[in-house]
Amino acid sequence: MIASGSISALAGISFFQKAAAPHSSLANLAGYALLGDIFFLVSALCLGHNASRSTSGSN
């Protein structure tokens, strides 16, 4: 979560800088969205793995 928050903060700063440029575009959002998807997938897989480990021992 710390890495995700740090990357989000850096991306936000980058978006502000690029928005002030004369020829700004939204192309940078694709990379940001991809990183967000990857972090979400890793988190979901870790949570699913931890949930299955905690319930498998109680059977």
HUGIGI-V112816 format. One record per residue. N is the residue number from 1. RES is the residue in one letter. SS is DSSP state (A for helix, B for strand, O for the rest). PHI is phi in whole degrees, -180 to 180 (999 if undefined). Layout:
# HUGIGI-V112816
((N,RES,SS,PHI) (N,RES,SS,PHI))
This chain:
# HUGIGI-V112816
((1,M,O,999) (2,I,A,-66) (3,A,A,-63) (4,S,A,-64) (5,G,A,-65) (6,S,A,-65) (7,I,A,-65) (8,S,A,-64) (9,A,A,-65) (10,L,A,-64) (11,A,A,-65) (12,G,A,-62) (13,I,A,-62) (14,S,A,-63) (15,F,A,-64) (16,F,A,-63) (17,Q,A,-66) (18,K,A,-75) (19,A,A,-69) (20,A,O,-81) (21,A,O,-71) (22,P,O,-63) (23,H,O,-117) (24,S,O,-79) (25,S,O,-146) (26,L,O,-97) (27,A,O,-63) (28,N,A,-68) (29,L,A,-66) (30,A,A,-63) (31,G,A,-65) (32,Y,A,-65) (33,A,A,-65) (34,L,A,-63) (35,L,A,-63) (36,G,A,-62) (37,D,A,-63) (38,I,A,-65) (39,F,A,-63) (40,F,A,-65) (41,L,A,-63) (42,V,A,-62) (43,S,A,-63) (44,A,A,-64) (45,L,A,-65) (46,C,A,-65) (47,L,A,-64) (48,G,A,-64) (49,H,A,-66) (50,N,A,-66) (51,A,A,-67) (52,S,A,-70) (53,R,A,-69) (54,S,A,-76) (55,T,A,-90) (56,S,A,-72) (57,G,O,-79) (58,S,O,-93) (59,N,O,-81))
